[in-house]
Amino acid sequence: MVDAMDDHTLRTAIAAADGDDPYRALRDLHHARVALLRELDRAEATAVRRARAAGSSWQLIALALDVSKQAVHKKYGRR
């Protein structure tokens, strides 16, 4: 599985959907999705930490993430 999703890897996985082997296409797309979501989660956590360090309230962060204040605090509040 790929740890850092790059543009080439993502495009290859998407292109595989039109390939001759649908099983491989599904596996490649699934692995790309998992890697991309993992990378996005790390980036979001970093952005939340930076926002808090800069003085942003949990309410403002929740608004930016389109979730409740309680949800964002539960996910990131004790890290």
DOTI-889307 format. One line per field, with one value per atom (N, C-alpha, C): residue number from 1; y, x, z. Coordinates in steps of 0.001 Angstrom, whole numbers, plus 500000, padded with zeros to 6 digits. Example, Ala and Ser with C-alpha at 12.3 -4.5 7.8 and 13.67 -1.06 7.14 Angstrom:
2
resi = 1 / 1 / 1 / 2 / 2 / 2
north = 494310 / 495500 / 496700 / 497750 / 498940 / 500030
east = 513190 / 512300 / 513200 / 512850 / 513670 / 512900
up = 507800 / 507800 / 507800 / 507080 / 507140 / 507870
//
This chain:
79
resi = 1 / 1 / 1 / 2 / 2 / 2 / 3 / 3 / 3 / 4 / 4 / 4 / 5 / 5 / 5 / 6 / 6 / 6 / 7 / 7 / 7 / 8 / 8 / 8 / 9 / 9 / 9 / 10 / 10 / 10 / 11 / 11 / 11 / 12 / 12 / 12 / 13 / 13 / 13 / 14 / 14 / 14 / 15 / 15 / 15 / 16 / 16 / 16 / 17 / 17 / 17 / 18 / 18 / 18 / 19 / 19 / 19 / 20 / 20 / 20 / 21 / 21 / 21 / 22 / 22 / 22 / 23 / 23 / 23 / 24 / 24 / 24 / 25 / 25 / 25 / 26 / 26 / 26 / 27 / 27 / 27 / 28 / 28 / 28 / 29 / 29 / 29 / 30 / 30 / 30 / 31 / 31 / 31 / 32 / 32 / 32 / 33 / 33 / 33 / 34 / 34 / 34 / 35 / 35 / 35 / 36 / 36 / 36 / 37 / 37 / 37 / 38 / 38 / 38 / 39 / 39 / 39 / 40 / 40 / 40 / 41 / 41 / 41 / 42 / 42 / 42 / 43 / 43 / 43 / 44 / 44 / 44 / 45 / 45 / 45 / 46 / 46 / 46 / 47 / 47 / 47 / 48 / 48 / 48 / 49 / 49 / 49 / 50 / 50 / 50 / 51 / 51 / 51 / 52 / 52 / 52 / 53 / 53 / 53 / 54 / 54 / 54 / 55 / 55 / 55 / 56 / 56 / 56 / 57 / 57 / 57 / 58 / 58 / 58 / 59 / 59 / 59 / 60 / 60 / 60 / 61 / 61 / 61 / 62 / 62 / 62 / 63 / 63 / 63 / 64 / 64 / 64 / 65 / 65 / 65 / 66 / 66 / 66 / 67 / 67 / 67 / 68 / 68 / 68 / 69 / 69 / 69 / 70 / 70 / 70 / 71 / 71 / 71 / 72 / 72 / 72 / 73 / 73 / 73 / 74 / 74 / 74 / 75 / 75 / 75 / 76 / 76 / 76 / 77 / 77 / 77 / 78 / 78 / 78 / 79 / 79 / 79
north = 498825 / 500000 / 501249 / 502299 / 503530 / 504390 / 504885 / 505767 / 507196 / 507672 / 509047 / 508992 / 509481 / 509451 / 510564 / 510178 / 511189 / 511200 / 512219 / 512399 / 511221 / 510730 / 509611 / 508354 / 508056 / 506870 / 506979 / 508144 / 508353 / 508210 / 508823 / 508718 / 507273 / 506537 / 505138 / 504309 / 504541 / 503797 / 504121 / 505376 / 505768 / 505172 / 505207 / 504641 / 503141 / 502473 / 501023 / 500635 / 501555 / 501255 / 500897 / 501389 / 501082 / 499931 / 499298 / 498219 / 496915 / 495900 / 494583 / 493731 / 494098 / 493282 / 494059 / 493860 / 494638 / 494366 / 493147 / 492849 / 493680 / 493710 / 494511 / 495989 / 496432 / 497830 / 498162 / 497276 / 497512 / 497556 / 496633 / 496626 / 497894 / 498296 / 499504 / 500746 / 500821 / 501966 / 501975 / 500815 / 500734 / 501171 / 500678 / 501044 / 502531 / 503082 / 504519 / 505323 / 504869 / 505556 / 505549 / 504395 / 504269 / 505189 / 505171 / 506014 / 507494 / 507867 / 509264 / 509734 / 508927 / 509300 / 509415 / 508517 / 508582 / 509891 / 510245 / 511471 / 512706 / 512703 / 513815 / 513935 / 512806 / 512834 / 513448 / 513086 / 513675 / 515181 / 515593 / 517020 / 517775 / 517199 / 517848 / 517987 / 516945 / 517003 / 518086 / 518190 / 519238 / 520614 / 520791 / 522091 / 522444 / 521465 / 521718 / 522141 / 521436 / 521810 / 523226 / 523564 / 524906 / 525966 / 525653 / 526596 / 526829 / 525765 / 525916 / 526704 / 526419 / 527139 / 528626 / 528929 / 530329 / 531002 / 530258 / 530848 / 530630 / 529820 / 529560 / 528747 / 529072 / 528344 / 527021 / 526118 / 524855 / 525130 / 526139 / 526481 / 526907 / 527733 / 528185 / 527020 / 526151 / 524974 / 524068 / 523859 / 523030 / 523619 / 524923 / 525587 / 525339 / 525437 / 525214 / 523769 / 522829 / 521412 / 520922 / 521810 / 521483 / 520329 / 520392 / 519419 / 520192 / 519496 / 520159 / 520433 / 521397 / 521702 / 520467 / 519740 / 518545 / 517478 / 517323 / 516307 / 516627 / 517880 / 518238 / 518171 / 518557 / 518490 / 517038 / 516184 / 514758 / 514138 / 514509 / 513924 / 514460 / 515758 / 516378 / 516971 / 517027 / 517752 / 517145 / 515885 / 515234 / 514749 / 515266 / 514829 / 515632
east = 500835 / 500000 / 500887 / 500412 / 501171 / 500936 / 502006 / 501854 / 501581 / 502319 / 502125 / 501497 / 500293 / 499562 / 500088 / 500593 / 501020 / 500047 / 500140 / 499217 / 499279 / 500464 / 500624 / 499926 / 500102 / 499482 / 497966 / 497457 / 496011 / 495472 / 496148 / 495698 / 495768 / 496797 / 496934 / 495777 / 495430 / 494322 / 493008 / 492787 / 491552 / 491504 / 492625 / 492681 / 492439 / 492828 / 492650 / 491178 / 490288 / 488859 / 488376 / 489062 / 488700 / 489515 / 490336 / 491199 / 490463 / 491217 / 490657 / 490361 / 490932 / 490786 / 490008 / 488695 / 487900 / 488266 / 488690 / 489095 / 490319 / 491310 / 492505 / 492147 / 491249 / 490812 / 490196 / 489347 / 488723 / 489761 / 490710 / 491774 / 492606 / 493006 / 493821 / 493067 / 491788 / 490991 / 490810 / 490582 / 490436 / 491726 / 492856 / 494137 / 494407 / 494066 / 494252 / 493360 / 492115 / 491183 / 491698 / 492153 / 492663 / 493867 / 494799 / 495991 / 495632 / 494718 / 494319 / 493606 / 492701 / 491999 / 492967 / 493927 / 494927 / 495721 / 496113 / 496874 / 496030 / 494771 / 493880 / 493630 / 493486 / 493301 / 494503 / 495708 / 496918 / 496970 / 496639 / 496660 / 495619 / 494445 / 493402 / 493832 / 494416 / 494876 / 495936 / 496834 / 497856 / 497221 / 496252 / 495578 / 494814 / 494181 / 493462 / 494449 / 495572 / 496579 / 497090 / 497338 / 497831 / 496771 / 495521 / 494439 / 494306 / 494368 / 494286 / 495468 / 496667 / 497868 / 497773 / 497066 / 496900 / 495743 / 495063 / 494006 / 492592 / 492405 / 491054 / 490252 / 488988 / 488106 / 487682 / 487212 / 486680 / 485478 / 484691 / 483511 / 483909 / 484944 / 485393 / 485947 / 486707 / 487253 / 486114 / 485123 / 483968 / 483222 / 483081 / 482413 / 483165 / 484481 / 485304 / 485197 / 485057 / 484994 / 483556 / 482595 / 481182 / 480734 / 481178 / 480768 / 480398 / 479893 / 479560 / 480835 / 480719 / 481831 / 482196 / 481184 / 481420 / 482173 / 481813 / 482462 / 483936 / 484241 / 485635 / 486455 / 485844 / 486565 / 486800 / 485816 / 485982 / 487099 / 487164 / 488164 / 489567 / 489688 / 491015 / 491354 / 490397 / 490586 / 491587 / 491779 / 492656 / 493945 / 494312 / 495545 / 496713
up = 500000 / 500000 / 500000 / 499405 / 499275 / 500505 / 501138 / 502291 / 501869 / 500911 / 500448 / 499061 / 498987 / 497725 / 496830 / 495664 / 494707 / 493537 / 492735 / 491618 / 490649 / 490371 / 489437 / 489953 / 491234 / 491830 / 491764 / 492068 / 492030 / 490610 / 489651 / 488257 / 487751 / 488157 / 487751 / 488301 / 489561 / 490173 / 489485 / 489159 / 488485 / 487080 / 486388 / 485033 / 485047 / 486127 / 486219 / 486168 / 486522 / 486504 / 485100 / 484085 / 482704 / 482128 / 482956 / 482482 / 482267 / 481885 / 481568 / 482803 / 483947 / 485148 / 486213 / 486290 / 487239 / 488696 / 489018 / 490392 / 490776 / 489883 / 490163 / 490247 / 489380 / 489421 / 490774 / 491266 / 492575 / 493689 / 493646 / 494672 / 494610 / 493389 / 493237 / 493710 / 493346 / 493784 / 495296 / 495876 / 497334 / 498036 / 497580 / 498195 / 498035 / 496874 / 496655 / 497597 / 497779 / 498672 / 500112 / 500567 / 501937 / 502139 / 501190 / 501306 / 501272 / 500405 / 500293 / 501554 / 502076 / 503305 / 504486 / 504560 / 505630 / 505542 / 504327 / 504121 / 504454 / 504050 / 504363 / 505867 / 506550 / 508007 / 508708 / 508253 / 508848 / 508605 / 507395 / 507065 / 507884 / 508050 / 508845 / 510296 / 510867 / 512255 / 512429 / 511475 / 511528 / 511476 / 510585 / 510456 / 511728 / 512362 / 513610 / 514708 / 514819 / 515827 / 515591 / 514334 / 514002 / 514302 / 514002 / 514287 / 515790 / 516562 / 518026 / 518564 / 518054 / 518502 / 518159 / 517082 / 516669 / 517402 / 518279 / 519091 / 518583 / 517575 / 517069 / 518069 / 518192 / 519107 / 518470 / 519321 / 518811 / 517918 / 518258 / 517459 / 516049 / 515931 / 514617 / 513785 / 514437 / 513746 / 513295 / 514163 / 513809 / 512619 / 512599 / 511482 / 510175 / 510216 / 509027 / 508539 / 509461 / 509103 / 508884 / 509109 / 508914 / 509804 / 511062 / 512080 / 513341 / 514342 / 515596 / 516404 / 517297 / 518192 / 519018 / 519458 / 520263 / 519456 / 518194 / 517360 / 517145 / 516840 / 516594 / 517894 / 518996 / 520269 / 520671 / 520438 / 520754 / 519923 / 518636 / 517738 / 518008 / 518298 / 518399 / 519758 / 520646 / 521901 / 522862 / 522827 / 523804 / 523202 / 522060 / 521389 / 521865
//
